[in-house]
């Protein structure tokens, strides 16, 4: 079942494109890009989520990330 979001696809795509442009502009290697994005996710969780909910949110984020990765060889 698809998950409904309160954000439009255009909003999500626009912000994603801006983030990717910054990484590309800086010729960021994949491992560094993942480290920075992971650190950003950690910072967002620590700044905006109540301490008692952080672990659950981080686990849900990790599960959503794992579910969204295309594991096909031709991806």
PDB file of N, CA, C and O in Angstrom:
ATOM      1  N   UNK A   1       0.847  -1.169   0.000  1.00  0.00           N
ATOM      2  CA  UNK A   1       0.000   0.000   0.000  1.00  0.00           C
ATOM      3  C   UNK A   1       0.901   1.243   0.000  1.00  0.00           C
ATOM      4  O   UNK A   1       1.884   1.300   0.738  1.00  0.00           O
ATOM      5  N   UNK A   2       0.571   2.203  -0.804  1.00  0.00           N
ATOM      6  CA  UNK A   2       1.338   3.440  -0.876  1.00  0.00           C
ATOM      7  C   UNK A   2       1.119   4.259   0.394  1.00  0.00           C
ATOM      8  O   UNK A   2       0.041   4.241   0.988  1.00  0.00           O
ATOM      9  N   UNK A   3       2.160   4.971   0.792  1.00  0.00           N
ATOM     10  CA  UNK A   3       2.068   5.835   1.958  1.00  0.00           C
ATOM     11  C   UNK A   3       1.734   7.244   1.484  1.00  0.00           C
ATOM     12  O   UNK A   3       2.390   7.788   0.596  1.00  0.00           O
ATOM     13  N   UNK A   4       0.701   7.823   2.091  1.00  0.00           N
ATOM     14  CA  UNK A   4       0.322   9.189   1.746  1.00  0.00           C
ATOM     15  C   UNK A   4       1.194  10.160   2.519  1.00  0.00           C
ATOM     16  O   UNK A   4       1.485   9.947   3.695  1.00  0.00           O
ATOM     17  N   UNK A   5       1.603  11.215   1.859  1.00  0.00           N
ATOM     18  CA  UNK A   5       2.446  12.213   2.481  1.00  0.00           C
ATOM     19  C   UNK A   5       1.735  13.550   2.489  1.00  0.00           C
ATOM     20  O   UNK A   5       0.939  13.851   1.599  1.00  0.00           O
ATOM     21  N   UNK A   6       2.029  14.343   3.496  1.00  0.00           N
ATOM     22  CA  UNK A   6       1.464  15.690   3.531  1.00  0.00           C
ATOM     23  C   UNK A   6       2.251  16.636   2.635  1.00  0.00           C
ATOM     24  O   UNK A   6       1.884  17.802   2.491  1.00  0.00           O
ATOM     25  N   UNK A   7       3.341  16.139   2.027  1.00  0.00           N
ATOM     26  CA  UNK A   7       4.168  16.935   1.135  1.00  0.00           C
ATOM     27  C   UNK A   7       3.946  16.487  -0.304  1.00  0.00           C
ATOM     28  O   UNK A   7       3.787  15.297  -0.578  1.00  0.00           O
ATOM     29  N   UNK A   8       3.935  17.443  -1.211  1.00  0.00           N
ATOM     30  CA  UNK A   8       3.732  17.097  -2.619  1.00  0.00           C
ATOM     31  C   UNK A   8       5.009  16.479  -3.185  1.00  0.00           C
ATOM     32  O   UNK A   8       6.107  16.706  -2.678  1.00  0.00           O
ATOM     33  N   UNK A   9       4.841  15.702  -4.236  1.00  0.00           N
ATOM     34  CA  UNK A   9       6.003  15.140  -4.928  1.00  0.00           C
ATOM     35  C   UNK A   9       6.919  16.248  -5.429  1.00  0.00           C
ATOM     36  O   UNK A   9       8.142  16.106  -5.404  1.00  0.00           O
ATOM     37  N   UNK A  10       6.331  17.351  -5.885  1.00  0.00           N
ATOM     38  CA  UNK A  10       7.134  18.482  -6.362  1.00  0.00           C
ATOM     39  C   UNK A  10       7.993  19.064  -5.250  1.00  0.00           C
ATOM     40  O   UNK A  10       9.156  19.400  -5.470  1.00  0.00           O
ATOM     41  N   UNK A  11       7.418  19.185  -4.047  1.00  0.00           N
ATOM     42  CA  UNK A  11       8.184  19.702  -2.915  1.00  0.00           C
ATOM     43  C   UNK A  11       9.363  18.784  -2.596  1.00  0.00           C
ATOM     44  O   UNK A  11      10.487  19.247  -2.397  1.00  0.00           O
ATOM     45  N   UNK A  12       9.100  17.505  -2.552  1.00  0.00           N
ATOM     46  CA  UNK A  12      10.138  16.525  -2.232  1.00  0.00           C
ATOM     47  C   UNK A  12      11.213  16.520  -3.315  1.00  0.00           C
ATOM     48  O   UNK A  12      12.404  16.569  -3.006  1.00  0.00           O
ATOM     49  N   UNK A  13      10.806  16.461  -4.568  1.00  0.00           N
ATOM     50  CA  UNK A  13      11.761  16.412  -5.678  1.00  0.00           C
ATOM     51  C   UNK A  13      12.611  17.676  -5.754  1.00  0.00           C
ATOM     52  O   UNK A  13      13.807  17.603  -6.038  1.00  0.00           O
ATOM     53  N   UNK A  14      12.011  18.818  -5.504  1.00  0.00           N
ATOM     54  CA  UNK A  14      12.740  20.079  -5.548  1.00  0.00           C
ATOM     55  C   UNK A  14      13.853  20.114  -4.505  1.00  0.00           C
ATOM     56  O   UNK A  14      14.994  20.460  -4.811  1.00  0.00           O
ATOM     57  N   UNK A  15      13.514  19.759  -3.288  1.00  0.00           N
ATOM     58  CA  UNK A  15      14.510  19.750  -2.216  1.00  0.00           C
ATOM     59  C   UNK A  15      15.577  18.695  -2.467  1.00  0.00           C
ATOM     60  O   UNK A  15      16.763  18.951  -2.255  1.00  0.00           O
ATOM     61  N   UNK A  16      15.171  17.515  -2.914  1.00  0.00           N
ATOM     62  CA  UNK A  16      16.127  16.456  -3.232  1.00  0.00           C
ATOM     63  C   UNK A  16      17.096  16.905  -4.316  1.00  0.00           C
ATOM     64  O   UNK A  16      18.300  16.678  -4.204  1.00  0.00           O
ATOM     65  N   UNK A  17      16.583  17.536  -5.357  1.00  0.00           N
ATOM     66  CA  UNK A  17      17.446  18.018  -6.438  1.00  0.00           C
ATOM     67  C   UNK A  17      18.454  19.048  -5.935  1.00  0.00           C
ATOM     68  O   UNK A  17      19.609  19.043  -6.361  1.00  0.00           O
ATOM     69  N   UNK A  18      18.025  19.928  -5.035  1.00  0.00           N
ATOM     70  CA  UNK A  18      18.949  20.915  -4.474  1.00  0.00           C
ATOM     71  C   UNK A  18      20.069  20.239  -3.685  1.00  0.00           C
ATOM     72  O   UNK A  18      21.234  20.618  -3.804  1.00  0.00           O
ATOM     73  N   UNK A  19      19.713  19.240  -2.882  1.00  0.00           N
ATOM     74  CA  UNK A  19      20.726  18.514  -2.112  1.00  0.00           C
ATOM     75  C   UNK A  19      21.716  17.799  -3.032  1.00  0.00           C
ATOM     76  O   UNK A  19      22.925  17.845  -2.809  1.00  0.00           O
ATOM     77  N   UNK A  20      21.201  17.151  -4.050  1.00  0.00           N
ATOM     78  CA  UNK A  20      22.064  16.432  -4.990  1.00  0.00           C
ATOM     79  C   UNK A  20      22.967  17.399  -5.743  1.00  0.00           C
ATOM     80  O   UNK A  20      24.136  17.093  -5.980  1.00  0.00           O
ATOM     81  N   UNK A  21      22.446  18.560  -6.122  1.00  0.00           N
ATOM     82  CA  UNK A  21      23.273  19.558  -6.809  1.00  0.00           C
ATOM     83  C   UNK A  21      24.450  20.006  -5.942  1.00  0.00           C
ATOM     84  O   UNK A  21      25.557  20.186  -6.448  1.00  0.00           O
ATOM     85  N   UNK A  22      24.218  20.187  -4.646  1.00  0.00           N
ATOM     86  CA  UNK A  22      25.306  20.573  -3.745  1.00  0.00           C
ATOM     87  C   UNK A  22      26.367  19.474  -3.701  1.00  0.00           C
ATOM     88  O   UNK A  22      27.562  19.760  -3.761  1.00  0.00           O
ATOM     89  N   UNK A  23      25.934  18.230  -3.597  1.00  0.00           N
ATOM     90  CA  UNK A  23      26.885  17.118  -3.555  1.00  0.00           C
ATOM     91  C   UNK A  23      27.661  17.017  -4.867  1.00  0.00           C
ATOM     92  O   UNK A  23      28.873  16.804  -4.859  1.00  0.00           O
ATOM     93  N   UNK A  24      26.971  17.169  -5.979  1.00  0.00           N
ATOM     94  CA  UNK A  24      27.635  17.097  -7.282  1.00  0.00           C
ATOM     95  C   UNK A  24      28.588  18.272  -7.485  1.00  0.00           C
ATOM     96  O   UNK A  24      29.693  18.093  -7.997  1.00  0.00           O
ATOM     97  N   UNK A  25      28.168  19.468  -7.089  1.00  0.00           N
ATOM     98  CA  UNK A  25      29.005  20.661  -7.231  1.00  0.00           C
ATOM     99  C   UNK A  25      30.337  20.474  -6.508  1.00  0.00           C
ATOM    100  O   UNK A  25      31.378  20.932  -6.978  1.00  0.00           O
ATOM    101  N   UNK A  26      30.292  19.806  -5.374  1.00  0.00           N
ATOM    102  CA  UNK A  26      31.486  19.579  -4.574  1.00  0.00           C
ATOM    103  C   UNK A  26      32.199  18.274  -4.925  1.00  0.00           C
ATOM    104  O   UNK A  26      33.163  17.884  -4.267  1.00  0.00           O
ATOM    105  N   UNK A  27      31.710  17.604  -5.976  1.00  0.00           N
ATOM    106  CA  UNK A  27      32.290  16.332  -6.411  1.00  0.00           C
ATOM    107  C   UNK A  27      32.479  15.382  -5.222  1.00  0.00           C
ATOM    108  O   UNK A  27      33.539  14.786  -5.030  1.00  0.00           O
ATOM    109  N   UNK A  28      31.425  15.270  -4.450  1.00  0.00           N
ATOM    110  CA  UNK A  28      31.458  14.496  -3.217  1.00  0.00           C
ATOM    111  C   UNK A  28      31.490  13.000  -3.509  1.00  0.00           C
ATOM    112  O   UNK A  28      30.613  12.491  -4.207  1.00  0.00           O
ATOM    113  N   UNK A  29      32.488  12.288  -2.986  1.00  0.00           N
ATOM    114  CA  UNK A  29      32.513  10.832  -3.152  1.00  0.00           C
ATOM    115  C   UNK A  29      31.303  10.198  -2.443  1.00  0.00           C
ATOM    116  O   UNK A  29      30.765  10.756  -1.486  1.00  0.00           O
ATOM    117  N   UNK A  30      30.903   9.050  -2.923  1.00  0.00           N
ATOM    118  CA  UNK A  30      29.710   8.381  -2.384  1.00  0.00           C
ATOM    119  C   UNK A  30      29.790   8.162  -0.885  1.00  0.00           C
ATOM    120  O   UNK A  30      28.823   8.429  -0.171  1.00  0.00           O
ATOM    121  N   UNK A  31      30.928   7.680  -0.392  1.00  0.00           N
ATOM    122  CA  UNK A  31      31.023   7.400   1.045  1.00  0.00           C
ATOM    123  C   UNK A  31      30.895   8.673   1.872  1.00  0.00           C
ATOM    124  O   UNK A  31      30.257   8.661   2.925  1.00  0.00           O
ATOM    125  N   UNK A  32      31.487   9.766   1.413  1.00  0.00           N
ATOM    126  CA  UNK A  32      31.371  11.036   2.134  1.00  0.00           C
ATOM    127  C   UNK A  32      29.941  11.559   2.065  1.00  0.00           C
ATOM    128  O   UNK A  32      29.423  12.057   3.064  1.00  0.00           O
ATOM    129  N   UNK A  33      29.297  11.456   0.913  1.00  0.00           N
ATOM    130  CA  UNK A  33      27.910  11.907   0.780  1.00  0.00           C
ATOM    131  C   UNK A  33      27.010  11.153   1.750  1.00  0.00           C
ATOM    132  O   UNK A  33      26.161  11.756   2.407  1.00  0.00           O
ATOM    133  N   UNK A  34      27.192   9.843   1.843  1.00  0.00           N
ATOM    134  CA  UNK A  34      26.369   9.054   2.764  1.00  0.00           C
ATOM    135  C   UNK A  34      26.654   9.424   4.217  1.00  0.00           C
ATOM    136  O   UNK A  34      25.734   9.487   5.034  1.00  0.00           O
ATOM    137  N   UNK A  35      27.926   9.669   4.544  1.00  0.00           N
ATOM    138  CA  UNK A  35      28.273  10.084   5.910  1.00  0.00           C
ATOM    139  C   UNK A  35      27.608  11.415   6.254  1.00  0.00           C
ATOM    140  O   UNK A  35      27.043  11.571   7.336  1.00  0.00           O
ATOM    141  N   UNK A  36      27.678  12.373   5.329  1.00  0.00           N
ATOM    142  CA  UNK A  36      27.101  13.695   5.581  1.00  0.00           C
ATOM    143  C   UNK A  36      25.581  13.608   5.693  1.00  0.00           C
ATOM    144  O   UNK A  36      24.990  14.216   6.585  1.00  0.00           O
ATOM    145  N   UNK A  37      24.950  12.860   4.801  1.00  0.00           N
ATOM    146  CA  UNK A  37      23.493  12.721   4.864  1.00  0.00           C
ATOM    147  C   UNK A  37      23.067  11.995   6.146  1.00  0.00           C
ATOM    148  O   UNK A  37      22.054  12.344   6.752  1.00  0.00           O
ATOM    149  N   UNK A  38      23.836  10.997   6.551  1.00  0.00           N
ATOM    150  CA  UNK A  38      23.556  10.308   7.813  1.00  0.00           C
ATOM    151  C   UNK A  38      23.699  11.235   9.006  1.00  0.00           C
ATOM    152  O   UNK A  38      22.877  11.220   9.922  1.00  0.00           O
ATOM    153  N   UNK A  39      24.762  12.048   8.987  1.00  0.00           N
ATOM    154  CA  UNK A  39      24.949  13.021  10.067  1.00  0.00           C
ATOM    155  C   UNK A  39      23.828  14.049  10.082  1.00  0.00           C
ATOM    156  O   UNK A  39      23.386  14.472  11.150  1.00  0.00           O
ATOM    157  N   UNK A  40      23.367  14.450   8.908  1.00  0.00           N
ATOM    158  CA  UNK A  40      22.250  15.391   8.833  1.00  0.00           C
ATOM    159  C   UNK A  40      20.985  14.769   9.416  1.00  0.00           C
ATOM    160  O   UNK A  40      20.253  15.428  10.154  1.00  0.00           O
ATOM    161  N   UNK A  41      20.727  13.513   9.092  1.00  0.00           N
ATOM    162  CA  UNK A  41      19.547  12.828   9.632  1.00  0.00           C
ATOM    163  C   UNK A  41      19.639  12.747  11.158  1.00  0.00           C
ATOM    164  O   UNK A  41      18.654  12.988  11.856  1.00  0.00           O
ATOM    165  N   UNK A  42      20.821  12.408  11.668  1.00  0.00           N
ATOM    166  CA  UNK A  42      21.025  12.338  13.120  1.00  0.00           C
ATOM    167  C   UNK A  42      20.774  13.694  13.762  1.00  0.00           C
ATOM    168  O   UNK A  42      20.099  13.782  14.788  1.00  0.00           O
ATOM    169  N   UNK A  43      21.310  14.742  13.166  1.00  0.00           N
ATOM    170  CA  UNK A  43      21.140  16.091  13.706  1.00  0.00           C
ATOM    171  C   UNK A  43      19.667  16.500  13.711  1.00  0.00           C
ATOM    172  O   UNK A  43      19.183  17.068  14.689  1.00  0.00           O
ATOM    173  N   UNK A  44      18.959  16.213  12.624  1.00  0.00           N
ATOM    174  CA  UNK A  44      17.533  16.552  12.535  1.00  0.00           C
ATOM    175  C   UNK A  44      16.746  15.813  13.611  1.00  0.00           C
ATOM    176  O   UNK A  44      15.886  16.402  14.268  1.00  0.00           O
ATOM    177  N   UNK A  45      17.033  14.535  13.794  1.00  0.00           N
ATOM    178  CA  UNK A  45      16.334  13.754  14.828  1.00  0.00           C
ATOM    179  C   UNK A  45      16.643  14.310  16.214  1.00  0.00           C
ATOM    180  O   UNK A  45      15.735  14.520  17.018  1.00  0.00           O
ATOM    181  N   UNK A  46      17.936  14.553  16.497  1.00  0.00           N
ATOM    182  CA  UNK A  46      18.312  15.043  17.827  1.00  0.00           C
ATOM    183  C   UNK A  46      17.758  16.426  18.129  1.00  0.00           C
ATOM    184  O   UNK A  46      17.456  16.725  19.285  1.00  0.00           O
ATOM    185  N   UNK A  47      17.617  17.274  17.120  1.00  0.00           N
ATOM    186  CA  UNK A  47      17.124  18.637  17.341  1.00  0.00           C
ATOM    187  C   UNK A  47      15.594  18.723  17.405  1.00  0.00           C
ATOM    188  O   UNK A  47      15.050  19.621  18.047  1.00  0.00           O
ATOM    189  N   UNK A  48      14.907  17.796  16.744  1.00  0.00           N
ATOM    190  CA  UNK A  48      13.460  17.980  16.549  1.00  0.00           C
ATOM    191  C   UNK A  48      12.569  16.899  17.143  1.00  0.00           C
ATOM    192  O   UNK A  48      11.347  17.049  17.158  1.00  0.00           O
ATOM    193  N   UNK A  49      13.148  15.833  17.623  1.00  0.00           N
ATOM    194  CA  UNK A  49      12.350  14.720  18.152  1.00  0.00           C
ATOM    195  C   UNK A  49      12.620  14.592  19.650  1.00  0.00           C
ATOM    196  O   UNK A  49      13.762  14.703  20.094  1.00  0.00           O
ATOM    197  N   UNK A  50      11.574  14.361  20.411  1.00  0.00           N
ATOM    198  CA  UNK A  50      11.727  14.190  21.858  1.00  0.00           C
ATOM    199  C   UNK A  50      12.654  13.015  22.149  1.00  0.00           C
ATOM    200  O   UNK A  50      12.618  12.005  21.446  1.00  0.00           O
ATOM    201  N   UNK A  51      13.491  13.144  23.189  1.00  0.00           N
ATOM    202  CA  UNK A  51      14.464  12.083  23.483  1.00  0.00           C
ATOM    203  C   UNK A  51      13.856  10.685  23.570  1.00  0.00           C
ATOM    204  O   UNK A  51      14.473   9.719  23.121  1.00  0.00           O
ATOM    205  N   UNK A  52      12.685  10.565  24.128  1.00  0.00           N
ATOM    206  CA  UNK A  52      12.061   9.257  24.279  1.00  0.00           C
ATOM    207  C   UNK A  52      11.606   8.625  22.973  1.00  0.00           C
ATOM    208  O   UNK A  52      11.330   7.426  22.933  1.00  0.00           O
ATOM    209  N   UNK A  53      11.523   9.405  21.914  1.00  0.00           N
ATOM    210  CA  UNK A  53      11.049   8.904  20.620  1.00  0.00           C
ATOM    211  C   UNK A  53      12.158   8.753  19.587  1.00  0.00           C
ATOM    212  O   UNK A  53      11.926   8.202  18.511  1.00  0.00           O
ATOM    213  N   UNK A  54      13.344   9.231  19.894  1.00  0.00           N
ATOM    214  CA  UNK A  54      14.422   9.266  18.908  1.00  0.00           C
ATOM    215  C   UNK A  54      14.804   7.890  18.368  1.00  0.00           C
ATOM    216  O   UNK A  54      14.944   7.711  17.158  1.00  0.00           O
ATOM    217  N   UNK A  55      14.973   6.924  19.260  1.00  0.00           N
ATOM    218  CA  UNK A  55      15.395   5.591  18.814  1.00  0.00           C
ATOM    219  C   UNK A  55      14.353   4.983  17.882  1.00  0.00           C
ATOM    220  O   UNK A  55      14.704   4.399  16.858  1.00  0.00           O
ATOM    221  N   UNK A  56      13.081   5.115  18.229  1.00  0.00           N
ATOM    222  CA  UNK A  56      12.007   4.560  17.398  1.00  0.00           C
ATOM    223  C   UNK A  56      11.985   5.237  16.026  1.00  0.00           C
ATOM    224  O   UNK A  56      11.838   4.563  15.006  1.00  0.00           O
ATOM    225  N   UNK A  57      12.128   6.550  15.993  1.00  0.00           N
ATOM    226  CA  UNK A  57      12.133   7.283  14.724  1.00  0.00           C
ATOM    227  C   UNK A  57      13.344   6.871  13.888  1.00  0.00           C
ATOM    228  O   UNK A  57      13.222   6.665  12.680  1.00  0.00           O
ATOM    229  N   UNK A  58      14.512   6.750  14.523  1.00  0.00           N
ATOM    230  CA  UNK A  58      15.721   6.347  13.800  1.00  0.00           C
ATOM    231  C   UNK A  58      15.559   4.939  13.219  1.00  0.00           C
ATOM    232  O   UNK A  58      15.981   4.682  12.092  1.00  0.00           O
ATOM    233  N   UNK A  59      14.955   4.035  13.977  1.00  0.00           N
ATOM    234  CA  UNK A  59      14.718   2.677  13.475  1.00  0.00           C
ATOM    235  C   UNK A  59      13.748   2.689  12.310  1.00  0.00           C
ATOM    236  O   UNK A  59      13.962   1.983  11.325  1.00  0.00           O
ATOM    237  N   UNK A  60      12.689   3.474  12.399  1.00  0.00           N
ATOM    238  CA  UNK A  60      11.726   3.574  11.299  1.00  0.00           C
ATOM    239  C   UNK A  60      12.389   4.179  10.064  1.00  0.00           C
ATOM    240  O   UNK A  60      12.126   3.747   8.942  1.00  0.00           O
ATOM    241  N   UNK A  61      13.235   5.165  10.267  1.00  0.00           N
ATOM    242  CA  UNK A  61      13.965   5.776   9.159  1.00  0.00           C
ATOM    243  C   UNK A  61      14.855   4.741   8.484  1.00  0.00           C
ATOM    244  O   UNK A  61      14.891   4.645   7.258  1.00  0.00           O
ATOM    245  N   UNK A  62      15.574   3.967   9.296  1.00  0.00           N
ATOM    246  CA  UNK A  62      16.445   2.915   8.754  1.00  0.00           C
ATOM    247  C   UNK A  62      15.661   1.860   7.984  1.00  0.00           C
ATOM    248  O   UNK A  62      16.107   1.397   6.934  1.00  0.00           O
ATOM    249  N   UNK A  63      14.508   1.483   8.493  1.00  0.00           N
ATOM    250  CA  UNK A  63      13.672   0.498   7.805  1.00  0.00           C
ATOM    251  C   UNK A  63      13.151   1.055   6.486  1.00  0.00           C
ATOM    252  O   UNK A  63      13.123   0.349   5.478  1.00  0.00           O
ATOM    253  N   UNK A  64      12.743   2.311   6.491  1.00  0.00           N
ATOM    254  CA  UNK A  64      12.247   2.938   5.262  1.00  0.00           C
ATOM    255  C   UNK A  64      13.372   3.044   4.236  1.00  0.00           C
ATOM    256  O   UNK A  64      13.151   2.811   3.047  1.00  0.00           O
ATOM    257  N   UNK A  65      14.566   3.390   4.682  1.00  0.00           N
ATOM    258  CA  UNK A  65      15.714   3.464   3.786  1.00  0.00           C
ATOM    259  C   UNK A  65      16.010   2.098   3.180  1.00  0.00           C
ATOM    260  O   UNK A  65      16.187   1.984   1.967  1.00  0.00           O
ATOM    261  N   UNK A  66      16.065   1.069   4.007  1.00  0.00           N
ATOM    262  CA  UNK A  66      16.343  -0.282   3.516  1.00  0.00           C
ATOM    263  C   UNK A  66      15.267  -0.740   2.532  1.00  0.00           C
ATOM    264  O   UNK A  66      15.576  -1.394   1.536  1.00  0.00           O
ATOM    265  N   UNK A  67      14.020  -0.405   2.805  1.00  0.00           N
ATOM    266  CA  UNK A  67      12.927  -0.813   1.929  1.00  0.00           C
ATOM    267  C   UNK A  67      12.952  -0.072   0.594  1.00  0.00           C
ATOM    268  O   UNK A  67      12.444  -0.573  -0.409  1.00  0.00           O
ATOM    269  N   UNK A  68      13.546   1.122   0.585  1.00  0.00           N
ATOM    270  CA  UNK A  68      13.534   1.918  -0.636  1.00  0.00           C
ATOM    271  C   UNK A  68      14.725   1.648  -1.549  1.00  0.00           C
ATOM    272  O   UNK A  68      14.738   2.107  -2.691  1.00  0.00           O
ATOM    273  N   UNK A  69      15.717   0.917  -1.071  1.00  0.00           N
ATOM    274  CA  UNK A  69      16.902   0.629  -1.872  1.00  0.00           C
ATOM    275  C   UNK A  69      16.584  -0.449  -2.878  1.00  0.00           C
ATOM    276  O   UNK A  69      16.017  -1.485  -2.533  1.00  0.00           O
ATOM    277  N   UNK A  70      16.953  -0.203  -4.139  1.00  0.00           N
ATOM    278  CA  UNK A  70      16.743  -1.162  -5.204  1.00  0.00           C
ATOM    279  C   UNK A  70      17.903  -2.152  -5.199  1.00  0.00           C
ATOM    280  O   UNK A  70      19.038  -1.785  -5.503  1.00  0.00           O
ATOM    281  N   UNK A  71      17.622  -3.390  -4.857  1.00  0.00           N
ATOM    282  CA  UNK A  71      18.696  -4.381  -4.726  1.00  0.00           C
ATOM    283  C   UNK A  71      18.928  -5.205  -5.990  1.00  0.00           C
ATOM    284  O   UNK A  71      19.678  -6.181  -5.967  1.00  0.00           O
ATOM    285  N   UNK A  72      18.281  -4.813  -7.100  1.00  0.00           N
ATOM    286  CA  UNK A  72      18.502  -5.524  -8.357  1.00  0.00           C
ATOM    287  C   UNK A  72      19.911  -5.255  -8.860  1.00  0.00           C
ATOM    288  O   UNK A  72      20.450  -4.170  -8.638  1.00  0.00           O
ATOM    289  N   UNK A  73      20.505  -6.212  -9.523  1.00  0.00           N
ATOM    290  CA  UNK A  73      21.870  -6.088 -10.029  1.00  0.00           C
ATOM    291  C   UNK A  73      21.977  -5.006 -11.097  1.00  0.00           C
ATOM    292  O   UNK A  73      23.038  -4.401 -11.250  1.00  0.00           O
ATOM    293  N   UNK A  74      20.912  -4.752 -11.829  1.00  0.00           N
ATOM    294  CA  UNK A  74      20.967  -3.773 -12.910  1.00  0.00           C
ATOM    295  C   UNK A  74      20.580  -2.371 -12.475  1.00  0.00           C
ATOM    296  O   UNK A  74      20.413  -1.486 -13.314  1.00  0.00           O
ATOM    297  N   UNK A  75      20.437  -2.157 -11.173  1.00  0.00           N
ATOM    298  CA  UNK A  75      20.019  -0.834 -10.664  1.00  0.00           C
ATOM    299  C   UNK A  75      21.148   0.164 -10.744  1.00  0.00           C
ATOM    300  O   UNK A  75      20.976   1.322 -10.361  1.00  0.00           O
TER     301      UNK A  75
END
